């Protein structure tokens, strides 16, 4: 049987990676990654997109084998993956590096519970899945932002997260204990069940949809189904990475450099070089600006009623409709609006689902402030990669300037605080403390179902 050498190498990596192969940093980062992602899912329960996902997953039902985060009862592993993918992404608060959490964590969690796996098994499956996804991504040429001399941005033709579906199948297949041949068929079929590259479409979509940059829960179901099919003998596409008509081409990426996939695999963990944990529930493009604004508010003891105007000089993408539209139909409109995000933050709410309360967002106190907020690209962004916030209040102008994307060094204690803030809204106090203890010592947990009991 002819097999793409890169696919065969990835499958071998997934199958052969054991606990002792994981560096301490990978183990610790994976535990925090799981905790943060599931915490975001708990917060997502209180949103309309989260409620919709739960309703659909319950309607789909299936054998009671896997849990929906924060919800009583069980559904099929596929239904749980659909709901949990949408829940984790509902607040736009999950960690970055390709928005991997809503794609990778739900399959690992659902299959670990369904197959009665241990905490160590869950860590291994999540870690190898993230690495597989990153390795495939390293080979893809999707293009980045092109900033012209006038400061305006030319977006790439297409971007998206189809590469993550190889990680989904890897996580599921690892926990199902597929052999190497079946893992190859699972991962190759998952490539055919990837979503199209809609990320750039969202940037120019008016009005904004809840789709954002893809329906992560829907793609997850494809990756899990690919693993289930392979387990039952389904023959996939073992040459999926080969030729000019391979995965990169039929999905729609701009180029393919397969030699990057297996370079130092198992020795160098690409995904874990830097995980960008989000401190605020909003698009990454104005995370730094939000911190600068809150710093000004806190330092000078300002209240929302004190603010006369706010000016933001940030990433040049602020010219795009995703950011400039002030239309407010649902919480995704807040995710991508610097004006609504800062106006809600100014009300004194802690970061979380509170910033996305639609009733509050429509009050005069918020909408009036939104109309006094302006933003554009920083004129020196290309040279200095900096952002600037100016707040006019009490007859003065307060200024804060920061390096762009300088906020993601969240400590373990920061992440614990974030998890608790989300979890206490859904779980009992005992469940919050028990689940937190399980996350931090996950490698000692004999059965993942014990964790599931504490987060539902």
C-alpha positions as CSV (number, residue, x, y, z in Angstrom):
1,X,0.0,0.0,0.0
2,X,1.4,3.4,-1.0
3,X,1.4,5.9,1.9
4,X,2.4,9.5,2.1
5,X,5.7,9.3,4.1
6,X,4.7,12.4,6.1
7,X,1.3,10.8,7.0
8,X,3.1,7.5,7.9
9,X,5.5,9.4,10.1
10,X,2.8,11.3,11.9
11,X,0.8,8.1,12.5
12,X,4.0,6.4,13.9
13,X,4.6,9.4,16.2
14,X,1.0,9.2,17.5
15,X,1.1,5.5,18.1
16,X,4.6,5.3,19.6
17,X,4.5,8.3,21.9
18,X,4.3,7.2,25.5
19,X,4.2,9.0,28.8
20,X,7.9,8.8,29.3
21,X,8.4,10.6,25.9
22,X,6.7,13.7,27.0
23,X,8.9,16.5,28.3
24,X,7.9,18.0,31.7
25,X,6.9,21.3,30.0
26,X,4.7,19.5,27.6
27,X,2.9,17.7,30.4
28,X,2.4,20.8,32.5
29,X,1.3,23.0,29.5
30,X,-1.2,20.3,28.4
31,X,-2.8,20.2,31.8
32,X,-3.2,24.0,31.9
33,X,-4.4,23.9,28.3
34,X,-7.1,21.4,29.2
35,X,-8.1,23.4,32.3
36,X,-8.3,26.7,30.5
37,X,-10.2,25.3,27.6
38,X,-12.8,23.5,29.7
39,X,-13.2,26.6,31.8
40,X,-14.0,28.6,28.7
41,X,-16.5,25.9,27.8
42,X,-18.2,26.3,31.2
43,X,-18.4,30.0,30.6
44,X,-19.8,29.4,27.2
45,X,-22.9,27.6,28.6
46,X,-24.3,31.0,29.5
47,X,-24.2,32.3,25.9
48,X,-26.7,32.0,23.1
49,X,-24.2,30.1,20.8
50,X,-23.5,27.7,23.7
51,X,-27.2,27.1,24.4
52,X,-27.8,26.4,20.8
53,X,-25.0,23.9,20.6
54,X,-26.3,22.1,23.7
55,X,-29.8,21.9,22.3
56,X,-28.6,20.5,19.0
57,X,-26.3,17.9,20.7
58,X,-29.1,16.7,22.9
59,X,-31.4,16.4,19.9
60,X,-28.7,14.3,18.2
61,X,-28.4,12.2,21.4
62,X,-26.9,8.8,20.8
63,X,-25.5,6.2,23.3
64,X,-24.8,7.7,26.7
65,X,-21.0,7.6,26.6
66,X,-19.6,11.2,26.7
67,X,-20.5,14.3,28.6
68,X,-21.3,17.8,27.5
69,X,-19.3,20.3,29.6
70,X,-21.4,21.6,32.5
71,X,-24.5,19.6,31.5
72,X,-26.2,16.6,33.2
73,X,-26.4,13.3,31.4
74,X,-24.5,11.9,28.5
75,X,-24.8,11.7,24.7
76,X,-22.8,10.0,22.0
77,X,-19.1,10.9,21.7
78,X,-19.9,12.7,18.4
79,X,-22.7,14.8,19.9
80,X,-20.5,15.7,22.9
81,X,-17.7,16.8,20.6
82,X,-20.1,19.0,18.6
83,X,-21.4,20.8,21.7
84,X,-18.1,21.1,23.5
85,X,-16.4,22.5,20.4
86,X,-18.9,25.3,20.2
87,X,-18.9,25.9,24.0
88,X,-15.2,26.3,24.2
89,X,-15.2,28.8,21.4
90,X,-18.4,30.6,22.5
91,X,-16.7,33.4,24.5
92,X,-13.7,33.7,22.1
93,X,-11.6,33.3,25.2
94,X,-9.7,30.1,24.5
95,X,-6.0,29.9,24.0
96,X,-4.5,30.9,20.7
97,X,-2.0,29.1,18.3
98,X,-4.5,28.4,15.6
99,X,-7.6,28.5,17.9
100,X,-6.8,24.8,18.6
101,X,-8.7,24.3,21.9
102,X,-12.3,24.0,20.5
103,X,-11.0,21.6,17.8
104,X,-8.6,19.4,19.8
105,X,-9.9,19.3,23.4
106,X,-13.4,18.1,22.8
107,X,-12.4,14.9,20.9
108,X,-9.8,14.1,23.5
109,X,-12.1,14.6,26.4
110,X,-15.1,12.8,24.8
111,X,-13.1,9.7,23.7
112,X,-11.1,9.5,27.0
113,X,-14.4,9.3,28.8
114,X,-16.0,6.9,26.3
115,X,-13.0,4.6,26.4
116,X,-12.5,4.8,30.2
117,X,-9.0,6.2,29.7
118,X,-6.8,7.6,32.5
119,X,-5.6,11.1,33.1
120,X,-2.2,10.2,31.6
121,X,-3.9,8.9,28.5
122,X,-5.8,12.2,28.1
123,X,-2.6,14.2,28.5
124,X,-0.8,12.1,25.9
125,X,-3.6,12.1,23.4
126,X,-4.1,15.9,23.7
127,X,-0.3,16.6,23.4
128,X,0.2,14.5,20.3
129,X,-2.9,15.8,18.7
130,X,-1.8,19.4,19.2
131,X,1.6,18.5,17.8
132,X,0.2,16.8,14.8
133,X,-2.0,19.8,14.0
134,X,0.9,22.1,14.3
135,X,3.2,19.9,12.2
136,X,0.6,19.9,9.3
137,X,0.2,23.7,9.8
138,X,3.9,24.2,9.4
139,X,3.8,22.7,5.9
140,X,0.9,24.9,4.8
141,X,1.3,28.3,3.1
142,X,-1.9,30.2,3.7
143,X,-0.4,33.7,3.7
144,X,-0.5,36.4,6.3
145,X,-1.5,40.0,6.5
146,X,0.1,42.3,3.9
147,X,0.3,45.9,5.1
148,X,0.6,48.4,2.4
149,X,2.5,51.7,2.5
150,X,-0.7,53.5,3.2
151,X,-1.2,51.4,6.4
152,X,-4.1,49.5,5.0
153,X,-4.2,45.7,5.1
154,X,-4.5,43.3,2.2
155,X,-5.8,40.1,3.5
156,X,-4.6,36.7,2.2
157,X,-7.0,35.0,-0.2
158,X,-8.0,32.3,2.3
159,X,-7.2,31.1,5.8
160,X,-8.7,28.5,8.1
161,X,-8.1,25.7,10.5
162,X,-8.6,22.6,8.3
163,X,-5.1,21.3,9.4
164,X,-6.5,20.8,13.0
165,X,-8.7,17.9,11.8
166,X,-5.6,15.7,11.6
167,X,-5.1,16.4,15.3
168,X,-8.7,15.6,16.0
169,X,-8.3,12.1,14.4
170,X,-5.0,11.6,16.2
171,X,-6.5,12.3,19.6
172,X,-9.5,10.1,19.0
173,X,-7.4,7.3,17.5
174,X,-4.8,7.4,20.2
175,X,-7.5,6.9,22.9
176,X,-9.2,4.2,20.8
177,X,-5.8,2.4,20.6
178,X,-5.9,2.2,16.8
179,X,-2.9,0.4,15.3
180,X,-0.7,2.3,12.8
181,X,-2.6,1.2,9.7
182,X,-5.9,2.3,11.1
183,X,-4.4,5.5,12.4
184,X,-3.3,6.3,8.8
185,X,-6.8,5.7,7.5
186,X,-8.4,7.7,10.3
187,X,-6.1,10.8,9.8
188,X,-6.3,10.7,6.0
189,X,-10.1,10.5,6.1
190,X,-10.2,13.4,8.5
191,X,-8.4,15.5,5.9
192,X,-11.4,14.9,3.6
193,X,-13.8,15.8,6.4
194,X,-12.3,19.3,7.1
195,X,-14.2,22.5,6.8
196,X,-13.5,24.9,4.1
197,X,-11.3,28.0,4.7
198,X,-13.8,30.6,5.7
199,X,-11.6,32.7,8.1
200,X,-11.0,35.6,5.7
201,X,-14.7,35.6,4.7
202,X,-15.7,36.4,8.2
203,X,-13.4,39.4,8.2
204,X,-15.5,41.0,5.5
205,X,-18.9,39.7,6.4
206,X,-21.7,42.1,7.2
207,X,-23.6,41.5,9.3
208,X,-21.3,39.2,11.3
209,X,-22.5,35.6,11.7
210,X,-21.9,33.2,14.6
211,X,-19.8,31.1,12.2
212,X,-16.8,33.3,12.8
213,X,-13.8,31.5,11.3
214,X,-15.4,28.1,11.1
215,X,-17.8,25.9,13.1
216,X,-15.2,24.0,15.3
217,X,-17.8,21.6,16.7
218,X,-18.8,20.5,13.2
219,X,-15.2,19.8,12.0
220,X,-14.6,17.9,15.2
221,X,-17.4,15.5,14.4
222,X,-15.7,14.8,11.1
223,X,-12.4,13.9,12.8
224,X,-14.0,11.7,15.3
225,X,-16.2,9.9,12.7
226,X,-13.0,9.4,10.6
227,X,-11.5,7.5,13.6
228,X,-14.7,5.5,14.2
229,X,-14.8,4.6,10.5
230,X,-11.2,3.5,10.5
231,X,-11.7,1.4,13.6
232,X,-14.5,-0.5,11.7
233,X,-12.2,-1.1,8.6
234,X,-12.9,2.0,6.5
235,X,-10.1,2.5,3.9
236,X,-9.0,6.2,3.8
237,X,-6.7,8.1,1.5
238,X,-3.2,7.1,2.5
239,X,-1.6,9.4,-0.1
240,X,-3.6,12.4,1.0
241,X,-0.4,14.5,1.4
242,X,1.0,13.6,-2.0
243,X,0.9,15.4,-5.4
244,X,-0.4,18.7,-6.6
245,X,-3.9,17.5,-5.9
246,X,-3.3,16.6,-2.2
247,X,-4.8,17.9,1.0
248,X,-3.3,21.4,0.7
249,X,-4.7,21.9,-2.8
250,X,-8.2,20.5,-2.4
251,X,-8.8,22.3,0.9
252,X,-7.6,25.5,-0.6
253,X,-4.3,26.5,1.0
254,X,-1.7,28.5,-1.0
255,X,1.2,26.2,-0.9
256,X,2.7,23.0,0.6
257,X,6.1,22.3,2.1
258,X,5.9,18.7,3.4
259,X,9.5,18.5,4.4
260,X,8.6,20.6,7.5
261,X,6.2,18.0,8.9
262,X,8.6,15.4,10.4
263,X,11.6,17.5,11.1
264,X,12.8,16.7,14.6
265,X,9.4,15.3,15.5
266,X,9.4,13.9,19.0
267,X,12.5,15.9,19.9
268,X,11.2,19.4,19.2
269,X,7.6,20.0,20.2
270,X,6.5,22.9,18.0
271,X,3.1,23.6,19.5
272,X,4.5,23.9,23.0
273,X,7.1,26.5,22.1
274,X,4.6,29.2,23.1
275,X,0.9,28.8,24.0
276,X,-0.9,32.1,24.0
277,X,-3.5,32.1,26.7
278,X,-6.0,34.9,26.4
279,X,-6.6,37.2,29.4
280,X,-9.7,38.7,27.9
281,X,-12.8,37.3,26.1
282,X,-12.4,39.0,22.7
283,X,-10.5,38.8,19.4
284,X,-6.7,38.7,19.8
285,X,-6.2,41.8,17.7
286,X,-7.1,44.1,20.6
287,X,-6.1,42.1,23.7
288,X,-3.2,44.4,24.3
289,X,-5.2,47.5,23.8
290,X,-7.8,46.2,26.3
291,X,-5.1,45.7,29.0
292,X,-3.7,49.2,28.3
293,X,-7.2,50.7,28.7
294,X,-7.9,48.8,32.0
295,X,-4.4,49.9,33.2
296,X,-5.4,53.6,32.6
297,X,-8.8,53.1,34.3
298,X,-7.2,51.4,37.4
299,X,-4.2,53.7,37.7
300,X,-6.3,56.9,37.6
301,X,-9.3,55.5,39.4
302,X,-11.6,56.4,36.4
303,X,-15.2,55.4,36.1
304,X,-17.2,54.9,32.9
305,X,-19.1,58.1,33.6
306,X,-15.8,60.0,33.7
307,X,-14.8,59.1,30.1
308,X,-15.2,61.7,27.4
309,X,-13.6,59.7,24.6
310,X,-11.3,56.8,23.8
311,X,-8.9,56.6,20.9
312,X,-7.2,53.3,20.0
313,X,-4.2,53.0,17.7
314,X,-3.8,49.3,17.1
315,X,-3.2,46.6,14.5
316,X,-3.8,47.8,10.9
317,X,-6.6,45.2,10.6
318,X,-8.9,47.6,12.4
319,X,-9.9,48.8,8.9
320,X,-11.7,45.6,8.2
321,X,-15.5,45.3,8.5
322,X,-15.2,42.7,11.2
323,X,-13.9,45.4,13.5
324,X,-15.5,48.6,12.2
325,X,-19.1,47.4,12.2
326,X,-21.1,48.7,15.2
327,X,-24.1,46.6,14.5
328,X,-25.1,44.5,17.5
329,X,-27.1,41.3,16.8
330,X,-25.4,38.7,19.0
331,X,-22.3,38.2,21.1
332,X,-19.9,37.6,18.2
333,X,-20.5,41.3,17.4
334,X,-18.9,42.0,20.8
335,X,-16.0,39.5,20.2
336,X,-14.8,41.6,17.2
337,X,-15.7,45.1,18.3
338,X,-13.0,47.0,20.2
339,X,-15.6,49.6,21.0
340,X,-18.1,47.3,22.6
341,X,-15.3,45.3,24.4
342,X,-13.9,48.5,26.0
343,X,-17.3,50.0,26.7
344,X,-18.3,46.8,28.6
345,X,-14.9,46.6,30.4
346,X,-15.4,50.2,31.5
347,X,-18.5,49.2,33.4
348,X,-16.3,47.5,36.0
349,X,-17.3,43.9,35.2
350,X,-14.5,41.3,35.5
351,X,-13.4,39.7,32.3
352,X,-15.7,36.9,31.3
353,X,-19.2,36.3,30.1
354,X,-20.2,39.5,31.8
355,X,-18.6,41.5,29.0
356,X,-20.9,39.8,26.6
357,X,-24.2,40.3,28.3
358,X,-26.4,41.5,25.4
359,X,-29.0,43.3,27.7
360,X,-26.2,45.3,29.3
361,X,-24.5,46.0,25.9
362,X,-27.7,47.6,24.6
363,X,-28.2,50.0,27.5
364,X,-27.6,53.7,27.0
365,X,-24.6,53.7,29.4
366,X,-22.8,51.3,27.0
367,X,-24.0,52.4,23.6
368,X,-23.3,56.1,24.4
369,X,-19.7,55.2,25.3
370,X,-19.4,53.0,22.2
371,X,-20.2,56.1,20.1
372,X,-17.3,57.9,21.8
373,X,-14.7,55.3,20.9
374,X,-12.6,55.5,17.8
375,X,-9.9,53.2,16.5
376,X,-7.5,52.9,13.6
377,X,-4.1,51.3,12.8
378,X,-1.1,52.7,14.7
379,X,0.9,54.8,12.2
380,X,4.1,53.2,13.4
381,X,2.9,49.7,13.7
382,X,5.0,48.4,10.8
383,X,8.2,49.7,12.3
384,X,7.6,49.3,16.0
385,X,4.8,46.7,16.5
386,X,3.2,48.9,19.1
387,X,-0.4,49.9,20.1
388,X,-1.6,53.0,21.9
389,X,-4.7,53.9,23.9
390,X,-5.8,57.5,24.8
391,X,-8.5,58.1,27.3
392,X,-9.9,61.6,27.6
393,X,-11.5,62.0,31.1
394,X,-11.8,64.7,33.8
395,X,-10.4,67.3,31.4
396,X,-7.2,65.3,30.9
397,X,-5.8,62.7,28.4
398,X,-4.4,59.6,29.8
399,X,-2.1,57.5,27.5
400,X,-0.8,53.9,27.6
401,X,1.4,52.3,24.9
402,X,2.4,48.7,24.7
403,X,4.2,46.2,22.4
404,X,1.5,44.4,20.3
405,X,0.6,40.9,21.6
406,X,2.5,41.3,24.8
407,X,0.0,39.8,27.2
408,X,0.0,36.1,26.9
409,X,2.4,35.2,29.6
410,X,-0.3,34.1,32.0
411,X,0.9,32.3,35.1
412,X,-0.6,29.2,36.5
413,X,-2.3,31.3,39.2
414,X,-3.7,33.6,36.5
415,X,-5.2,30.6,34.7
416,X,-6.6,29.1,37.9
417,X,-8.3,32.5,38.7
418,X,-9.7,32.5,35.1
419,X,-10.9,28.9,35.5
420,X,-12.6,29.6,38.8
421,X,-14.4,32.7,37.4
422,X,-16.0,30.6,34.7
423,X,-16.6,27.4,36.7
424,X,-18.3,29.0,39.7
425,X,-21.1,30.2,37.4
426,X,-22.0,26.6,36.6
427,X,-20.6,24.1,39.1
428,X,-20.9,23.7,42.8
429,X,-18.1,24.9,45.1
430,X,-17.0,21.3,45.7
431,X,-17.0,20.6,42.0
432,X,-14.9,23.6,41.2
433,X,-12.3,22.7,43.8
434,X,-12.3,19.0,43.0
435,X,-12.0,19.6,39.2
436,X,-9.2,22.1,39.8
437,X,-7.3,19.6,41.8
438,X,-7.9,16.9,39.1
439,X,-6.6,19.2,36.4
440,X,-3.4,20.1,38.3
441,X,-2.6,16.5,39.1
442,X,-4.3,14.9,36.0
443,X,-1.5,12.4,35.5
444,X,-2.6,10.7,38.8
445,X,-6.2,10.4,37.8
446,X,-7.1,6.7,37.2
447,X,-10.2,7.4,35.1
448,X,-11.2,10.5,33.1
449,X,-14.8,9.8,34.1
450,X,-13.9,11.1,37.5
451,X,-13.1,14.5,36.0
452,X,-16.3,14.4,33.9
453,X,-18.3,14.0,37.1
454,X,-16.8,17.2,38.4
455,X,-17.3,19.4,35.3
456,X,-21.0,18.5,34.6
